[in-house]
Amino acid sequence: MFVRRDRNTRSSDIAFMGMMLAINQILLYFAGITSFNETIFMGLASVIIGIVIIEKGEKNGIVFYISSAMMAAVIMPNKLNALGYIFLLGLYTIVKYYIEKSGDLKKELITKAVYFVIISLAAAIAGSQLIYQGAPAIMIPVIIAVMAVYDYAATVMLTTYRNRFGKNMKR
C-alpha cells in the first residue's frame, strides 16, 4: 500500500538546498546587522555550503555556493562583508573540499598555507585600497590566522555533522 520514496530525487535536492539557503541567508543577514560577531555568522553561513556538499554532492554544493553568493551580494546590508563572504569564507569551503579530497595531510597543509597566503595578499591589498590607507603587511598575518582558525573550526563542525547526521547515518 505504501510506496517507499527515494530520498535522493531532484526535487528533494532542491527542497533541501532551498531550506539550507534560507538558513544561510539569515546568518548572512545577521552578519550584516550586528556590530559584533559578524565573522562568526559568516563562518557559520559558509559551513552550510559544506553540509550541502556532504548531503547532496559537490555539483550541488557549487550551485549552492553560487546561489548563496548572488543572494548575499543583494541581501547583505554591508557589501564589504558580502565580498568577504563571497571571496574568502564561502569560496574557501569549496576549495577546502577539493584540497581535502586527496587525503594526504602534508599536501593538504601545504596547499592550504599557499591558498591562505594568496587570499591574504589579495584581501590585504583590496582592504588597503577600500577600507583604510594602511600597509597590507599588517593585515596578512591577521587574515592567515583567522583563516587557519576558521579552517579548524569548519573541519570540526563538518566532521561532527558527517558523523552524527550525514549520509552515512542509517535512515
ChimeraX attribute file (.defattr): number of C-alpha atoms within 10 A of each C-alpha:
attribute: neighborCount
match mode: 1-to-1
recipient: residues
	/A:1	3
	/A:2	4
	/A:3	5
	/A:4	6
	/A:5	7
	/A:6	8
	/A:7	10
	/A:8	10
	/A:9	10
	/A:10	11
	/A:11	10
	/A:12	13
	/A:13	16
	/A:14	14
	/A:15	12
	/A:16	14
	/A:17	24
	/A:18	14
	/A:19	10
	/A:20	19
	/A:21	21
	/A:22	12
	/A:23	15
	/A:24	23
	/A:25	19
	/A:26	17
	/A:27	21
	/A:28	30
	/A:29	21
	/A:30	17
	/A:31	26
	/A:32	24
	/A:33	12
	/A:34	10
	/A:35	8
	/A:36	11
	/A:37	12
	/A:38	18
	/A:39	18
	/A:40	14
	/A:41	21
	/A:42	26
	/A:43	24
	/A:44	22
	/A:45	25
	/A:46	26
	/A:47	23
	/A:48	25
	/A:49	28
	/A:50	29
	/A:51	21
	/A:52	24
	/A:53	20
	/A:54	21
	/A:55	19
	/A:56	19
	/A:57	13
	/A:58	17
	/A:59	11
	/A:60	18
	/A:61	23
	/A:62	18
	/A:63	14
	/A:64	22
	/A:65	24
	/A:66	15
	/A:67	14
	/A:68	25
	/A:69	20
	/A:70	13
	/A:71	16
	/A:72	24
	/A:73	17
	/A:74	12
	/A:75	16
	/A:76	21
	/A:77	16
	/A:78	16
	/A:79	14
	/A:80	15
	/A:81	20
	/A:82	25
	/A:83	17
	/A:84	15
	/A:85	25
	/A:86	21
	/A:87	15
	/A:88	21
	/A:89	22
	/A:90	26
	/A:91	18
	/A:92	24
	/A:93	24
	/A:94	18
	/A:95	14
	/A:96	18
	/A:97	15
	/A:98	13
	/A:99	19
	/A:100	15
	/A:101	10
	/A:102	10
	/A:103	10
	/A:104	10
	/A:105	11
	/A:106	9
	/A:107	13
	/A:108	17
	/A:109	13
	/A:110	12
	/A:111	15
	/A:112	20
	/A:113	15
	/A:114	12
	/A:115	17
	/A:116	22
	/A:117	17
	/A:118	14
	/A:119	19
	/A:120	25
	/A:121	19
	/A:122	15
	/A:123	20
	/A:124	23
	/A:125	18
	/A:126	13
	/A:127	18
	/A:128	17
	/A:129	13
	/A:130	10
	/A:131	11
	/A:132	10
	/A:133	9
	/A:134	13
	/A:135	13
	/A:136	19
	/A:137	13
	/A:138	11
	/A:139	17
	/A:140	21
	/A:141	16
	/A:142	13
	/A:143	19
	/A:144	19
	/A:145	13
	/A:146	14
	/A:147	23
	/A:148	15
	/A:149	12
	/A:150	19
	/A:151	18
	/A:152	10
	/A:153	15
	/A:154	20
	/A:155	16
	/A:156	12
	/A:157	16
	/A:158	18
	/A:159	16
	/A:160	12
	/A:161	15
	/A:162	17
	/A:163	12
	/A:164	11
	/A:165	15
	/A:166	16
	/A:167	13
	/A:168	11
	/A:169	9
	/A:170	6
	/A:171	6
